[in-house]
């Protein structure tokens, strides 16, 4: 490989890394998943993912909370899908508060 070919491959790599810096990954925001300024009713059912976003933790942490037995009451929506009502989430959060 000649010196010129080495220089070309390095410059192509540099261009690619600059493109990555210019186009950062799009992260899902809380407002995008839940809707901005949304009013929640106690009987409204949140999907598992929405519940995790609302509480500010990852899906893995959400699964750990539910598996521990100390999480909110879960509703089985289908064979593979679960949900949590806003009311049960509110009760669960209140039980977790420190005095």
Secondary structure, DSSP 8 states (H G I E B T S, - for coil): --HHHHHHHHHHHHHHHHHHHHS------HHHHH-TT----TT-EEEHHHHHHHHT--HHHHHHHHHHT-S---EE-SSS-EEEEHHHHHHHHHHT---
